[in-house]
Amino acid sequence: MSQKPSHRRRFAAGLVAALVVGVGLSHWTLVRARVQENRARAERVALVSLNALVDIVERAGGVGDSVRRAVAVFARGSSALTTIRVVAFDGLSLEASTASADGGDKAAPRRLAREEKPLYDQGQRLRAAVETNHQEGGARKEEIEIAAMPGGGLALAAPVTKEGAVVGLVAVETTPVPSPPRTSWLAPLAAVLIPALAFLVLAVPIAERRWVLAVVAATLLLGTMVAYGRYAFATMAGDRRITERTVAGEVTAEAARASSVVSELSLGDPRTLHPGSWDADLFRRPLELIAPDGTVHEAKLAESLAGAAGRTRQVFGAFAVLALALLAFVGFGSATRLGATLRKHRQAYTYTFPALFGMLLLVFLPFLYGVVLSFSDMSLYTSQAPMGDLFSKLWVGLKNFTDILGDFHVATSTAGGLVWNYQNIYWTLGITVIWTVANVAYGVGMGLFLALILNTKGLLGRPYYRVLFILPWAMPNYITALIWKGMFHQQFGVFNQIIQMCGGTPVSWFEKTSTSLFACIATNAWLSVPFMMVISLGALQSISADLYEAARVDGATRWQQFRSITLPSLKPALVPAIILSVIWTFNMFNIIYLVSAGEPGHSTEILITQAYKFAFEQYRYGYAAAYSMVIFAILLAYGVWQNKVTKATEGI
Amino acid sequence: MRARSRVALCAAVAILAGLTAMAAPPVELIVWHSYRGGEAAAFEKVVANYNAAKVASGVKIITLPVPYDALADKITAAVPRGKGPDIFIFAQDRLGGWVEAGKTIEPIDFYVDKATRDRFLPSTVEAMTYRGTLYALPFNYKVITMVYNKKLLTKVPKTTGELVTIAKSLTDASTGRFGVAYWYSNFYYHAILMNAFGGGAFDAAGKPILDCEGNAKSLDLLLKWVDKDKFLPAEPSTALVTALFNDGKAAIVFSGPWFLGEIAKGIDYGLAPLPTVDEAGGKPMRPWMTVEGVYIAAGSKNKDVAYDFVKYVTDVEAAKIMAVEGRQTPANKLVYNDPQVGNDPILKVFRQQVETAVPMPNLAEMSMMWTPASSAMAAIVQKSATVKAALDQAQKEVVESVKLLRKQQ
């Protein structure tokens, strides 16, 4: 190194990079939020019109001439809705339409044409949604559908109900959504330049004191992020206020129009219209942000804004953490070092690139997807929800992890003694640990024992024994598992036959946790012996005979020879094998799944089979992903610990 | 994309050449199914007949067999992303999940007229209906019925009273002989009793009802058979039931069409509908029915043409081939008027049995039912819990899982 690296320069570069990323992400989020707010405003305005229209269509009975008249009169005064179509399910009929394509011989009423199937299906979807929500007594499926049309307008559809049953739908199209407000580039530019310049000025007196530089840079970065976050939220809140005013105006206008339509066609008393309920969400629940007299409900709005502020804080907080990490990475020189090694070992990296790329594609990307999923609430029912919207309710932060790890109800004490909660992760973890330790201990012990016997010089028929002992390993383990399950059968299994021959009573193996787990461990132990035996045998044969000879000359006993020569020589081969074996056994899905299947009552489930059940029986993808992350963390911690221990013992 | 450009090209060529008769552009539809052996041969024959009839219109059906275990997951992964087949054949158990996940299967209410709907056994149509919307035309069904060894059984029991008397007389635990053998500790097999007592897994509104009175009563009856009448083997499984029947050590087995292929050559067996249950006021045993339907994939570009094939493949002509050559039990009820199908000793009994069958729930939540229900069944049969405690526990677990999935907004 010819030139001593400058802390000042590195922190300056780090701060600029962090500001660009942090402010950039925040600005991008702000722009997207404004686009969304703009769209949401158009949707709410359109929804008010649609709900008013549905109210009138329902008053007109949903079918027949009165509906056609009502739609025609309603459309006359409407500027926002370009087309209105009313469909009745009975007879698949188009009851009314203001679309220009539905003129002449295609004028309503008529049967729906084949190419209009999507319209009918949409109606059925809405009917199913209304019925589902009603049956479940909640709001799970959207009762109004909104989609963007190619021309920039919105297509909305709402169900028409008659005496509690959905009998048709109203589908409308709107004029194009106004383009979103422009967000100035000056603010983010200033938010990058001002702190960067400030740092340069401040850094002059600080010179090369690293930690002071770090603190100053971090303070500037965080200050900027907070300030920009406040600016962004203020902008978003301003947009939101405009929305409320616009919607309030729309409610007043629609109320006047609807009441004139109702009185013109004498569809009942106009005073029974409820314009306040037209400003509703997609589950047709009134938002109650607009008072019936057409003014904005300020208290409710403030409450809603406070909720939005909380979510915004979370998202911007995440950006700030990311930016801070980047600052530290560049500022403390990690980036420089990374660059240097990349340059220095360019050839090596080039050679490994194909493998790295493959790993990235096949291992790291799915893994990352799993990480992302673990912060979400994704389930079968929400699997089509877009993952791009950071403000969506799909993202639950660390909730899955706190649900999994924070649940300490391992057991409840009742009059009849302790009742274990087998679904609890700590119970499952305990079982997994017992399972792993028992299997590995037996595998190593028995494998070593058999290897020592097979290593006897002059043993007759040694090759045959070896083949025989390796057989369990060569068989697919699910076949072994199924055979062993059969052997544990209560009436016909071989173990109970033997017990009965000896005069015992047959055991129902899968009825109690202990015997059920024993059956699983016995199966897996049988499977794990050959591997350990092969490893030990290989290592045994590489020990030089001279060592034993010298020991015998010195008068060492067989036991002393074993302790001081055999075991230490086996260690380099055995320790990695044990680490591997622990990890395999920990995640040995097949045996548990096939032999005990968790019986009785999930009590012999290990972590990996439990994760499978969460994902593919209960369809809780996000929760199962978080569960897998916990398993990963446990194994990672074990790996790191084991590595340390073996390194520490290597020196001895 | 390629198909579309090919369509456009063909159309252009046709117009240029002025060939009006041959103007129809070729349309190729892909069908995924999981048939093997005789079923596959019969299905191929049906498809070949259809293709031959459609040569003039240019429609061609191409079949692709997919292993059964992989089929559902392949559909779930491929179809919502715009890949995969135009049509596929699968049972109803995944239907609810596919509808809830979206973009997988096409609703077909719009296409189906009354005549088409009426040609099927009503319960098979019900199996293909989710939340009031029809998603496939039923193709065939499978139900549990009574299979008996003709040598051992002289009189076929019509009621559970007769069943118990006959079974007890044929049971000899010391030599391992049993009057009846079936996988009674399995929730699916136990459904024959459960449904007879008006129990089940879900009510009409999709709420779990494991702890309902009918289920408890059905289990009480089962426990009486196991403990008092003692004509059933302990810890039953499919392998055990098959072995007992093939060794001539079980006179009666309750099982479905899959069991018939397992029966050893020398066994002279007969089929009869399941008996009625005296304890349930003479109501018949009601097995769960699985129905295979022909679905149109939501991503298909030729749904109208696809429906034409779906309609053809579930019509009488195709159903007869599938029944006679493929040994399926068609959902088309008109085909049983044909003497070759209607008088077949096996198909005849399944056709009778289906009258009492209940479609297995097609809700996605059904997958959450199996583990708790199986645990409860095991606990009850092994006496480690009372009927009520076990069912209450299972109900609690299912309700909790269902609640976590159906999260409200």
Interface residues (C-beta under 8 A of the other chain):
Chain A: L92 L112 R114 K117 Y120 D121 Q124 R125 R127 A128 E131 T132 Q135 E136 G138 A139 R140 F283 D377 S379 L380 Y381 T382 S383 Q384 K393 Q423 G486 H489 Q490 Q491 F492 S508 F510 E511 K512 A597 G598 E599 P600 G601 H602 K613 F616 E617 Q618 Y619 R620 Y623
Chain B: P80 G97 E100 A101 G102 K103 E106 P107 D109 F110 Y111 Y130 R131 G132 T133 A205 G206 K207 P233 A234 E235 S237 A239 L240 K303 D304 A364 S367 M368 W370 T371 S374 S375 A378 A379 Q382 S384 Q393 E397 S401 L404 L405 R406 K407 Q408 Q409
